[in-house]
Amino acid sequence: MSFLAIDIGNTRLKWALYAGPQPGSPMLAHGAQFLENIEKLAEHDWADLPTPGSLLGCNVAGDGMRHRVEEQLEELWDLEPRWVASSSQAGGVTNGYDHPTRLGTDRFVAMIGARHHVLTRSQGRAPQPALVVMVGTAVTVDALDAEGRFLGGLILPGHGIMLRALEGGTAGLRVPTGEVREFPTNTSDALTSGGNYAITGAIERMHRHMVRRCGQVPLTLMTGGAGWKVSPSLDIPHELMESLIFDGLLALQSHRLAL
């Protein structure tokens, strides 16, 4: 029974079709579409896919966008979509947010995916904490302790938002994107390096917080469409994983079927 995972972010919808609704199932197809082109899904991206056996989605783009996606699904399949809602506990993660339902579902699902990886790798040993980084339109840096409790996290602007803010508030900074340099000597490189180091600095500080709080080094997992831009400058061991949210959706679906 195939499984369709959908991740509606702030800029793009990402999707993946898996052979089954369990972690580790082979990915049969995948793709992405910018939100302004959602109406192309039924005619293009999904037109030749077999009818999925089940579907679970994560959405941070609002109810209007969810309805647009559901309209595309209805054109193709008699399939009831399910959407993740953040809760106090799910998928091995205990949500420590002051108001658990207000935690962004993408952050919640990514942490569930990270927890799955931690438990899979522990192999009988005590599990380790996890630092979960998503780099997209915005950047989030979230801490999970060794028991799967969400301790808290950071939200900061992505590099594009930082540059647009500077362009809007400072005259003469509309320059091409530069390179990341240790000692930038032109404005383009200074802007690119400043944004990159702001993001990596936040990640590295949260990493230090976790070592002090948990008494051990966390497994650091990075995901998101712009993760590849940040990864080379990050001075802590980490793994770049494109499918972390999909891994979380698979873990949630598998847990639901097991109940």
C-alpha positions as CSV (number, residue, x, y, z in Angstrom):
1,M,0.0,0.0,0.0
2,S,1.8,3.1,-1.2
3,F,2.0,6.3,0.9
4,L,2.0,9.9,-0.3
5,A,3.8,12.4,2.0
6,I,3.3,16.1,1.4
7,D,5.2,19.0,2.9
8,I,3.7,22.5,2.3
9,G,6.3,25.1,3.2
10,N,6.4,28.8,3.0
11,T,7.7,28.8,-0.6
12,R,7.3,25.3,-2.1
13,L,5.2,22.2,-1.8
14,K,7.4,19.1,-1.6
15,W,6.0,15.6,-2.1
16,A,7.2,12.0,-2.1
17,L,5.5,8.7,-2.9
18,Y,6.7,5.7,-0.9
19,A,6.1,2.0,-1.5
20,G,4.6,1.7,2.0
21,P,3.8,3.8,5.1
22,Q,6.8,2.7,7.1
23,P,10.2,4.3,7.8
24,G,12.7,2.9,5.4
25,S,10.2,2.2,2.6
26,P,11.6,2.8,-0.9
27,M,10.8,6.2,-2.4
28,L,9.0,5.6,-5.8
29,A,8.7,9.2,-6.9
30,H,9.2,12.8,-5.6
31,G,9.0,16.4,-6.7
32,A,8.4,20.0,-5.7
33,Q,6.3,22.9,-6.9
34,F,6.3,26.5,-6.0
35,L,3.1,27.5,-4.2
36,E,2.0,29.9,-7.0
37,N,1.9,26.8,-9.3
38,I,-0.1,24.5,-7.1
39,E,-2.8,24.2,-9.7
40,K,-0.4,22.3,-11.9
41,L,-0.1,19.3,-9.6
42,A,-3.1,17.3,-10.9
43,E,-2.2,17.9,-14.6
44,H,1.6,17.5,-14.3
45,D,3.4,16.3,-11.1
46,W,0.7,13.8,-10.0
47,A,-1.0,13.0,-13.3
48,D,0.8,9.6,-13.8
49,L,1.1,8.5,-10.2
50,P,-0.8,5.4,-9.1
51,T,-3.5,6.0,-6.5
52,P,-1.8,6.2,-3.1
53,G,-3.1,3.9,-0.3
54,S,-2.8,6.7,2.2
55,L,-1.7,10.3,2.5
56,L,-0.3,12.4,5.4
57,G,0.7,16.1,5.0
58,C,2.4,18.8,6.9
59,N,1.3,22.4,6.2
60,V,2.6,25.8,7.4
61,A,1.2,27.9,4.5
62,G,-2.3,28.3,5.9
63,D,-5.8,26.9,5.4
64,G,-6.2,28.6,2.0
65,M,-3.2,26.8,0.6
66,R,-4.3,23.5,2.1
67,H,-7.7,23.8,0.4
68,R,-6.0,24.5,-2.9
69,V,-3.9,21.3,-2.5
70,E,-7.0,19.3,-1.5
71,E,-8.7,20.4,-4.7
72,Q,-5.9,19.0,-6.7
73,L,-6.1,15.7,-4.8
74,E,-9.8,15.5,-5.4
75,E,-9.3,15.8,-9.2
76,L,-7.3,12.6,-9.2
77,W,-8.1,10.3,-6.4
78,D,-10.9,9.3,-4.0
79,L,-8.5,9.7,-1.1
80,E,-9.1,11.5,2.2
81,P,-6.0,13.6,3.1
82,R,-4.9,13.8,6.7
83,W,-2.8,16.7,8.0
84,V,-0.6,16.8,11.0
85,A,-1.5,19.0,13.9
86,S,1.1,19.7,16.6
87,S,0.2,18.1,19.9
88,S,1.6,17.5,23.4
89,Q,3.1,14.2,22.3
90,A,3.5,12.1,19.1
91,G,6.0,9.9,17.4
92,G,8.2,9.6,20.4
93,V,8.5,13.3,20.9
94,T,7.2,15.2,23.9
95,N,6.4,18.7,23.0
96,G,7.7,21.2,25.6
97,Y,6.4,24.3,23.9
98,D,4.4,26.6,26.3
99,H,1.4,26.1,24.0
100,P,2.1,22.8,22.2
101,T,-0.5,23.3,19.5
102,R,1.2,26.6,18.4
103,L,4.5,24.8,17.5
104,G,4.9,24.9,13.7
105,T,3.9,21.5,12.3
106,D,7.0,21.4,10.2
107,R,9.2,21.7,13.3
108,F,7.2,19.1,15.1
109,V,7.4,16.6,12.2
110,A,11.1,17.2,11.6
111,M,11.8,16.5,15.3
112,I,9.8,13.3,15.0
113,G,11.9,12.3,12.0
114,A,15.1,13.1,13.9
115,R,13.9,11.1,16.9
116,H,13.3,8.1,14.6
117,H,16.9,8.4,13.4
118,V,18.2,8.6,16.9
119,L,16.4,5.5,18.1
120,T,17.3,3.6,14.9
121,R,21.0,4.3,15.4
122,S,21.1,3.6,19.2
123,Q,20.9,-0.1,18.6
124,G,20.5,-1.0,22.3
125,R,22.6,1.9,23.5
126,A,21.2,4.9,25.4
127,P,19.8,7.3,22.8
128,Q,21.5,10.7,22.4
129,P,20.0,14.2,22.2
130,A,19.4,15.7,18.7
131,L,19.7,19.2,17.3
132,V,17.3,19.7,14.4
133,V,18.0,22.5,12.0
134,M,15.8,23.5,9.1
135,V,17.1,26.1,6.6
136,G,14.5,27.5,4.3
137,T,12.6,30.8,4.0
138,A,13.1,30.9,7.8
139,V,15.6,29.0,9.9
140,T,14.7,26.9,13.0
141,V,17.1,25.3,15.4
142,D,15.4,22.9,17.8
143,A,16.7,20.8,20.7
144,L,15.6,17.3,21.7
145,D,17.0,15.7,24.8
146,A,17.9,12.0,25.0
147,E,14.4,11.1,26.2
148,G,12.8,12.8,23.2
149,R,11.6,15.9,25.0
150,F,11.6,19.1,23.0
151,L,13.5,21.6,25.1
152,G,13.0,24.7,23.0
153,G,14.3,26.2,19.8
154,L,15.2,29.3,17.8
155,I,13.6,30.9,14.8
156,L,15.5,33.4,12.7
157,P,15.3,34.8,9.2
158,G,16.6,32.9,6.3
159,H,19.4,34.4,4.2
160,G,17.0,35.8,1.6
161,I,14.9,37.6,4.2
162,M,18.0,39.1,5.8
163,L,19.2,40.4,2.4
164,R,15.8,41.9,1.5
165,A,15.6,43.6,5.0
166,L,19.0,45.2,4.4
167,E,18.0,46.2,0.8
168,G,14.8,47.8,2.1
169,G,16.4,49.6,5.0
170,T,19.8,50.6,3.6
171,A,20.6,52.6,0.5
172,G,23.0,51.2,-2.0
173,L,23.0,47.6,-1.0
174,R,21.3,46.1,-4.1
175,V,24.2,44.0,-5.1
176,P,24.6,40.5,-6.5
177,T,24.9,37.5,-4.2
178,G,28.5,37.0,-3.2
179,E,30.6,34.3,-1.7
180,V,31.2,33.2,1.9
181,R,34.6,34.5,3.0
182,E,36.4,34.6,6.3
183,F,37.4,38.3,5.6
184,P,35.1,39.7,3.0
185,T,36.5,42.6,1.0
186,N,33.5,43.6,-1.1
187,T,29.9,44.3,-0.3
188,S,28.5,41.3,-2.0
189,D,30.7,38.9,-0.1
190,A,30.1,40.9,3.1
191,L,26.3,40.5,2.8
192,T,26.5,36.8,2.0
193,S,29.0,36.0,4.7
194,G,27.2,38.0,7.3
195,G,23.9,36.1,6.7
196,N,25.7,32.8,6.6
197,Y,27.6,33.4,9.8
198,A,24.5,34.7,11.6
199,I,22.8,31.4,10.9
200,T,25.7,29.1,11.7
201,G,26.4,31.2,14.8
202,A,22.9,30.5,16.1
203,I,23.2,26.8,15.4
204,E,26.6,26.5,17.1
205,R,25.4,28.4,20.2
206,M,22.4,26.1,20.6
207,H,24.8,23.2,20.2
208,R,26.8,24.6,23.1
209,H,23.6,25.1,25.2
210,M,22.7,21.4,24.6
211,V,26.1,20.1,25.6
212,R,25.8,22.0,28.9
213,R,22.1,21.0,29.4
214,C,22.3,17.3,28.4
215,G,25.9,16.5,29.2
216,Q,26.6,15.0,25.8
217,V,27.1,16.0,22.2
218,P,23.8,16.0,20.2
219,L,23.3,14.4,16.8
220,T,22.9,17.4,14.6
221,L,20.7,16.9,11.6
222,M,20.1,19.7,9.0
223,T,17.3,19.8,6.4
224,G,15.6,22.3,4.2
225,G,16.1,23.7,0.7
226,A,18.9,26.0,1.6
227,G,20.7,23.6,3.9
228,W,23.5,23.1,1.3
229,K,24.4,26.8,1.5
230,V,24.9,26.7,5.3
231,S,26.4,23.3,5.7
232,P,30.0,24.1,4.5
233,S,30.4,26.9,7.1
234,L,29.0,25.0,10.1
235,D,31.9,24.2,12.5
236,I,30.2,21.3,14.3
237,P,29.7,17.7,13.1
238,H,26.4,17.4,11.3
239,E,24.5,15.5,8.6
240,L,22.5,17.1,5.8
241,M,19.3,15.2,5.3
242,E,16.8,16.2,2.6
243,S,14.0,13.9,3.7
244,L,13.8,14.7,7.4
245,I,10.1,15.9,7.3
246,F,9.2,13.0,5.1
247,D,10.9,10.6,7.6
248,G,8.7,12.2,10.3
249,L,5.5,11.7,8.3
250,L,6.4,8.1,7.7
251,A,7.1,7.5,11.4
252,L,3.8,9.1,12.3
253,Q,1.8,7.1,9.8
254,S,3.5,3.9,10.9
255,H,2.7,4.6,14.5
256,R,-0.9,5.3,13.6
257,L,-1.3,2.0,11.8
258,A,0.3,0.2,14.7
259,L,-2.3,1.4,17.2
